Amino acid sequence: MKNSIRILTAAVLCALLAGCGKEQAQPQSDESVPVYEINVADLIAGTTAQPQIIATGTIAQDAAAETVTEAAVTDADGQPAAGSEAAQENPASAEIPAEVQSGDGYEIAQIFDADGFAAVSCTGTVTAPDGLNLRESPGTGGKKITLLEDGTAVEVLGLKVSGNLYDYNDRWLKVRADGQEGYALAEYIAVECSTPAAQLSEQERAALGTVLYYQAMHLYPDYHRHAGPRGEYLDQFKEGFCRVVTKGNANDALTLENLKKEFHRYFSADCENDLDRCYIEDMGKLYVLVGYGDNVSTDYVLPNRMTAQSDTELKFDILVHHHPEFVDEEFPEWVHDTFRLVYEDGSWKTAEIKEEY
């Protein structure tokens, strides 16, 4: 597992661990960022085109842990605002080259039905301190059913893509909680699956890998920077480390031991050293190494194929596209990454993931 972070929108400066990867030229302002779109129908058909720039706008985090909104770009339902650049223009773009998509294995596009839905059978836990909206349909325009409290256990029924698979605003999980079914943003549900590979179809294995890949992309840096989804910084520093405590209660101390237990619910023992080198404990206080990464030039990432499968391991090819304006001989436009799951201690866990910044 590589210690780096991929963020899917350009021109975002992220607080990361020390030890960044190769620095690339980046957009200079975060006041105006491109908004991209991939057509789900094309994705399902296996003819996904390079994302199209449909608008520009600023990115802001919604107070309720549900979504990121594109200011001055979308309306209340998440659709292009009337009269906006997004509503008027949809420039053509080149398709992904056939040689980039080629390879052996089960194509991830096959997991989705015509409506962009893929069945998944898992359990999950809400990880949103302010609660998470359960809606009748995917998207912020869907009618609210209820607010799922932080820590609520849910049954995960499937993955629904409402727009772009690579955009976490468009990845929704169909869940059942307290007898009610609906959709909630996948980013705020920690998913676990204990079903052995022998009991999963090939489609279910590929769908599971897709869900857990994007989860790992979210949880892995979260553990590194904030002591997991429930940790937060305090303004207390020690030799390049910043103190972290349980979110919402500054007096509730975290320990490296209980942090490891939580981390290894989702990540394999193959990652044993990942937290040891990032955290220190001193006088009953836990500190995390902090630093600043570069602006990112990754355009988007998509699980491409399940390339190997056995009773204890699932391996995936991940397709990475970089912004063309930053491409040079040493920094190609298209890159293939590897993602690997292993069945360990009775559940599927991430054993290998590459995250760039």
C-alpha positions as a printed NumPy array, in Angstrom:
array([[  0.   ,   0.   ,   0.   ],
       [  1.416,   3.364,  -1.013],
       [  1.159,   6.261,   1.442],
       [ -0.351,   8.935,  -0.746],
       [ -3.763,  10.354,  -1.486],
       [ -5.757,  10.684,  -4.682],
       [ -8.38 ,  13.423,  -4.797],
       [-10.701,  13.306,  -7.786],
       [-11.115,  17.043,  -8.429],
       [ -8.183,  19.212,  -9.537],
       [ -6.999,  22.407,  -7.843],
       [ -7.558,  21.214,  -4.283],
       [ -4.777,  21.674,  -1.719],
       [ -4.944,  18.825,   0.796],
       [ -3.323,  18.439,   4.212],
       [ -1.492,  15.126,   3.99 ],
       [  1.287,  13.148,   5.512],
       [  4.905,  13.984,   4.729],
       [  6.48 ,  12.11 ,   1.814],
       [  4.621,  13.288,  -1.27 ],
       [  4.999,  11.699,  -4.669],
       [  6.31 ,  13.39 ,  -7.804],
       [  5.279,  17.043,  -7.954],
       [  3.365,  18.147, -11.018],
       [  2.409,  21.543, -12.394],
       [ -1.059,  22.369, -11.1  ],
       [ -3.9  ,  24.854, -11.565],
       [ -3.121,  27.884,  -9.44 ],
       [ -6.571,  28.78 ,  -8.128],
       [ -9.218,  26.842,  -6.252],
       [-11.777,  29.536,  -6.989],
       [-12.673,  28.023, -10.349],
       [-12.421,  24.28 , -10.888],
       [-13.646,  22.055, -13.711],
       [-16.702,  19.877, -13.222],
       [-16.547,  16.63 , -15.199],
       [-19.121,  14.145, -16.39 ],
       [-19.072,  10.537, -17.562],
       [-22.218,   9.15 , -19.145],
       [-23.368,   6.12 , -17.122],
       [-24.995,   4.512, -20.148],
       [-21.649,   4.611, -21.937],
       [-19.975,   3.194, -18.84 ],
       [-22.428,   0.301, -18.728],
       [-21.98 ,  -0.311, -22.449],
       [-18.213,  -0.336, -22.035],
       [-17.701,   2.684, -24.284],
       [-17.012,   5.233, -21.564],
       [-15.587,   8.422, -22.985],
       [-13.016,  10.651, -21.375],
       [-14.891,  12.872, -18.883],
       [-16.359,  16.002, -20.408],
       [-15.906,  19.398, -18.798],
       [-19.478,  20.526, -18.319],
       [-19.007,  23.589, -16.103],
       [-16.737,  25.437, -13.747],
       [-17.445,  26.593, -10.237],
       [-16.229,  26.581,  -6.661],
       [-16.364,  23.526,  -4.422],
       [-17.908,  23.799,  -0.955],
       [-18.591,  21.18 ,   1.704],
       [-22.192,  20.945,   2.836],
       [-22.631,  21.227,   6.615],
       [-24.733,  18.071,   6.743],
       [-22.536,  15.074,   5.922],
       [-24.314,  14.264,   2.688],
       [-22.804,  15.879,  -0.376],
       [-20.485,  18.414,  -1.965],
       [-22.253,  21.094,  -3.948],
       [-20.955,  22.878,  -7.017],
       [-21.721,  26.513,  -6.289],
       [-23.367,  28.421,  -9.133],
       [-23.314,  25.267, -11.249],
       [-26.207,  23.098, -10.082],
       [-29.677,  23.716,  -8.779],
       [-31.201,  22.274,  -5.594],
       [-31.702,  18.89 ,  -7.238],
       [-28.121,  18.671,  -8.409],
       [-29.006,  19.394, -12.047],
       [-27.268,  22.035, -14.21 ],
       [-28.733,  25.404, -13.314],
       [-30.888,  26.993, -16.004],
       [-28.826,  29.31 , -18.187],
       [-25.546,  28.042, -16.758],
       [-22.589,  26.98 , -18.848],
       [-23.377,  23.385, -17.869],
       [-26.874,  23.593, -19.297],
       [-25.721,  25.128, -22.575],
       [-22.491,  23.328, -23.398],
       [-21.411,  19.72 , -23.447],
       [-18.206,  19.627, -25.515],
       [-17.212,  16.353, -27.164],
       [-14.153,  14.519, -25.896],
       [-12.015,  11.616, -27.049],
       [-12.914,   8.075, -26.046],
       [-10.636,   6.013, -23.858],
       [ -8.146,   4.358, -26.238],
       [ -8.9  ,   0.683, -26.822],
       [ -5.39 ,  -0.295, -25.794],
       [ -5.943,   1.352, -22.409],
       [ -9.13 ,  -0.607, -21.744],
       [ -7.87 ,  -3.901, -23.132],
       [ -6.943,  -6.788, -20.871],
       [ -8.132, -10.036, -19.395],
       [-10.676, -10.388, -16.642],
       [-14.249,  -9.486, -15.731],
       [-15.199,  -5.986, -16.881],
       [-16.517,  -3.816, -14.072],
       [-19.033,  -2.2  , -16.44 ],
       [-20.877,  -5.539, -16.437],
       [-21.909,  -5.192, -12.784],
       [-24.454,  -2.454, -13.573],
       [-27.925,  -2.921, -14.971],
       [-29.511,  -0.466, -17.406],
       [-30.37 ,   1.878, -14.515],
       [-26.83 ,   1.99 , -13.125],
       [-27.575,  -0.36 , -10.226],
       [-25.384,  -3.236,  -8.995],
       [-26.569,  -5.657,  -6.33 ],
       [-24.282,  -6.009,  -3.292],
       [-24.995,  -7.883,  -0.076],
       [-23.052,  -6.425,   2.857],
       [-23.44 ,  -4.78 ,   6.218],
       [-22.482,  -1.213,   6.998],
       [-22.189,   1.435,   9.694],
       [-23.026,   5.122,   9.287],
       [-19.92 ,   7.271,   9.916],
       [-21.391,  10.783,   9.896],
       [-21.276,  12.65 ,  13.231],
       [-24.152,  14.913,  12.174],
       [-26.204,  12.073,  10.74 ],
       [-26.808,  10.891,   7.176],
       [-29.925,  11.428,   5.089],
       [-31.808,   8.351,   3.892],
       [-33.708,   9.242,   0.711],
       [-36.385,   7.583,  -1.426],
       [-34.211,   7.957,  -4.534],
       [-30.505,   8.631,  -5.109],
       [-29.553,  12.282,  -5.394],
       [-30.047,  15.296,  -3.173],
       [-33.407,  15.878,  -4.842],
       [-34.735,  12.602,  -3.484],
       [-37.372,  12.874,  -0.752],
       [-35.91 ,  12.425,   2.732],
       [-37.163,   9.381,   4.591],
       [-35.245,   9.859,   7.816],
       [-31.9  ,  10.898,   9.275],
       [-29.646,   7.947,  10.098],
       [-27.709,   8.671,  13.264],
       [-23.968,   8.22 ,  13.455],
       [-23.17 ,   4.589,  14.225],
       [-26.443,   3.226,  12.806],
       [-26.079,  -0.336,  11.496],
       [-27.496,  -0.859,   8.008],
       [-27.955,  -3.695,   5.55 ],
       [-26.383,  -2.8  ,   2.198],
       [-28.452,  -3.982,  -0.773],
       [-26.643,  -2.444,  -3.729],
       [-24.626,   0.327,  -5.357],
       [-26.464,   2.936,  -7.421],
       [-24.605,   5.352,  -9.707],
       [-26.7  ,   8.472, -10.292],
       [-24.193,  10.162, -12.604],
       [-20.459,   9.529, -12.532],
       [-18.997,   6.431, -10.901],
       [-15.811,   8.31 , -10.016],
       [-17.695,  11.15 ,  -8.264],
       [-18.625,  10.35 ,  -4.678],
       [-21.639,  12.657,  -4.928],
       [-23.023,  10.194,  -7.471],
       [-22.276,   6.935,  -5.609],
       [-25.237,   5.917,  -3.482],
       [-25.865,   2.762,  -1.52 ],
       [-29.307,   1.242,  -1.328],
       [-29.677,   0.276,   2.321],
       [-32.195,  -1.058,   4.8  ],
       [-32.218,   0.397,   8.313],
       [-34.844,  -0.119,  11.007],
       [-37.203,  -1.633,   8.455],
       [-36.922,   1.291,   6.027],
       [-35.24 ,   1.097,   2.618],
       [-33.71 ,   3.998,   0.765],
       [-30.537,   5.538,  -0.607],
       [-27.64 ,   7.192,   1.23 ],
       [-24.297,   8.535,   0.055],
       [-21.797,   5.678,  -0.016],
       [-18.97 ,   7.884,   1.266],
       [-20.465,   7.954,   4.767],
       [-21.178,   4.257,   5.222],
       [-18.348,   1.961,   6.31 ],
       [-19.079,  -1.305,   4.508],
       [-18.038,  -4.796,   5.6  ],
       [-18.629,  -8.107,   3.85 ],
       [-18.169, -11.51 ,   5.469],
       [-19.52 , -13.643,   2.622],
       [-16.861, -16.068,   1.297],
       [-15.961, -15.811,  -2.396],
       [-17.407, -19.283,  -3.065],
       [-20.855, -17.933,  -2.172],
       [-20.566, -14.873,  -4.435],
       [-21.175, -14.776,  -8.158],
       [-18.562, -13.211, -10.403],
       [-20.758, -10.13 , -10.735],
       [-21.1  ,  -9.867,  -6.952],
       [-17.345, -10.169,  -6.452],
       [-16.703,  -7.394,  -8.963],
       [-19.403,  -5.194,  -7.409],
       [-17.951,  -5.781,  -3.944],
       [-14.514,  -4.767,  -5.186],
       [-15.93 ,  -1.564,  -6.665],
       [-17.628,  -0.578,  -3.402],
       [-14.616,  -1.425,  -1.241],
       [-12.17 ,   0.286,  -3.614],
       [-13.81 ,   3.674,  -3.264],
       [-14.293,   3.069,   0.456],
       [-10.567,   2.398,   0.856],
       [ -9.817,   5.568,  -1.114],
       [-11.788,   7.454,   1.522],
       [-10.963,   5.581,   4.722],
       [ -7.23 ,   5.065,   4.231],
       [ -6.243,   8.752,   4.199],
       [ -8.881,   9.454,   6.82 ],
       [ -7.148,   7.127,   9.26 ],
       [ -3.806,   8.671,   8.408],
       [ -4.902,  12.255,   8.88 ],
       [ -7.651,  12.208,  11.482],
       [ -7.453,   8.899,  13.345],
       [-10.263,   7.442,  11.305],
       [-13.686,   8.809,  10.417],
       [-14.346,   9.74 ,  14.049],
       [-11.076,  11.538,  14.801],
       [-10.235,  15.234,  14.644],
       [ -7.269,  17.523,  15.249],
       [ -6.576,  19.572,  18.345],
       [ -4.332,  22.634,  18.253],
       [ -1.594,  20.742,  20.069],
       [  1.655,  19.882,  18.278],
       [  4.686,  17.801,  19.096],
       [  7.719,  17.517,  16.803],
       [  5.772,  17.625,  13.551],
       [  2.847,  15.641,  14.944],
       [ -0.615,  16.961,  15.77 ],
       [ -2.772,  15.592,  18.556],
       [ -5.975,  13.792,  17.567],
       [ -8.99 ,  12.928,  19.693],
       [-12.412,  11.404,  19.146],
       [-14.527,  13.783,  17.075],
       [-17.102,  15.692,  19.074],
       [-15.5  ,  15.081,  22.474],
       [-12.077,  16.629,  23.07 ],
       [-11.765,  14.766,  26.364],
       [-12.214,  11.32 ,  24.83 ],
       [ -8.623,  10.213,  24.195],
       [ -7.703,   7.882,  21.354],
       [ -5.029,   5.221,  21.72 ],
       [ -2.938,   3.605,  19.017],
       [ -4.168,   0.196,  20.144],
       [ -7.869,   0.91 ,  19.654],
       [ -7.141,   2.835,  16.47 ],
       [ -5.41 ,  -0.234,  15.026],
       [ -8.364,  -2.417,  15.93 ],
       [-10.697,  -0.111,  14.017],
       [ -8.271,   0.228,  11.082],
       [ -7.958,  -3.539,  10.734],
       [-11.696,  -3.958,  10.444],
       [-11.221,  -2.69 ,   6.882],
       [ -7.518,  -3.207,   6.093],
       [ -5.431,  -6.352,   6.046],
       [ -2.514,  -7.264,   8.283],
       [ -0.454,  -6.592,   5.148],
       [ -0.823,  -2.937,   6.18 ],
       [  0.466,  -3.497,   9.716],
       [  3.148,  -0.805,   9.568],
       [  0.968,   1.912,   8.081],
       [ -0.202,   3.34 ,  11.384],
       [  2.972,   2.656,  13.39 ],
       [  4.973,   5.125,  11.345],
       [  2.222,   7.75 ,  11.302],
       [  1.335,   7.956,  14.987],
       [  3.087,   8.447,  18.303],
       [  1.725,   8.258,  21.841],
       [  2.967,  10.477,  24.644],
       [  1.612,  10.709,  28.183],
       [ -1.656,   9.059,  27.153],
       [ -2.122,  11.353,  24.157],
       [ -2.143,  10.291,  20.502],
       [ -0.445,  12.367,  17.795],
       [ -0.523,  11.977,  14.006],
       [  2.182,  13.04 ,  11.556],
       [  1.062,  16.002,   9.457],
       [  2.31 ,  17.745,   6.34 ],
       [  1.104,  19.318,   3.13 ],
       [  0.76 ,  17.622,  -0.227],
       [  0.725,  19.065,  -3.704],
       [ -2.319,  20.105,  -5.665],
       [ -3.485,  17.024,  -7.496],
       [ -3.605,  16.445, -11.224],
       [ -5.605,  13.208, -11.198],
       [ -8.711,  13.631, -13.298],
       [-10.614,  10.521, -12.261],
       [-10.205,   6.844, -11.365],
       [-12.374,   3.897, -12.367],
       [-12.213,   0.212, -11.446],
       [-11.624,  -1.345, -14.856],
       [-11.474,  -5.132, -14.518],
       [-11.355,  -7.893, -11.935],
       [ -8.163,  -9.568, -13.083],
       [ -7.855, -12.453, -10.591],
       [-10.141, -14.206,  -8.152],
       [ -9.877, -17.06 ,  -5.705],
       [-11.494, -18.11 ,  -2.431],
       [ -9.219, -15.744,  -0.504],
       [ -8.188, -12.988,  -2.923],
       [ -9.722, -10.613,  -5.463],
       [ -7.479,  -8.451,  -7.639],
       [ -8.535,  -5.461,  -9.735],
       [ -7.119,  -3.22 , -12.419],
       [ -7.857,   0.471, -11.779],
       [ -7.856,   2.924, -14.674],
       [ -6.415,   6.351, -13.825],
       [ -6.751,   9.39 , -16.055],
       [ -4.605,  12.483, -15.501],
       [ -5.432,  15.963, -16.712],
       [ -3.988,  16.194, -20.248],
       [ -2.45 ,  19.614, -19.603],
       [ -0.071,  18.06 , -17.077],
       [  1.035,  15.132, -19.212],
       [  4.672,  14.74 , -20.205],
       [  7.059,  11.898, -21.047],
       [  7.403,  10.916, -17.384],
       [  3.767,  11.539, -16.463],
       [  1.428,   9.683, -18.853],
       [ -2.208,  10.516, -19.413],
       [ -3.338,   6.951, -18.648],
       [ -2.071,   4.754, -15.808],
       [ -3.136,   1.345, -14.519],
       [ -3.15 ,   0.824, -10.737],
       [ -3.693,  -2.347,  -8.722],
       [ -6.27 ,  -2.902,  -6.003],
       [ -6.375,  -6.144,  -4.029],
       [ -8.79 ,  -7.588,  -1.47 ],
       [ -8.057, -10.553,   0.782],
       [-10.42 , -12.662,   2.888],
       [ -8.966, -12.348,   6.362],
       [-10.432, -12.989,   9.815],
       [-13.79 , -13.788,   8.262],
       [-14.214, -10.668,   6.104],
       [-12.923,  -8.95 ,   2.976],
       [-10.187,  -6.399,   3.613],
       [ -8.053,  -4.074,   1.502],
       [ -4.522,  -5.422,   1.133],
       [ -3.159,  -3.223,  -1.663],
       [ -4.148,   0.187,  -2.971],
       [ -2.256,   2.966,  -4.705],
       [ -3.338,   6.52 ,  -4.015],
       [ -1.572,   9.354,  -5.796],
       [ -1.348,  13.042,  -5.076]])
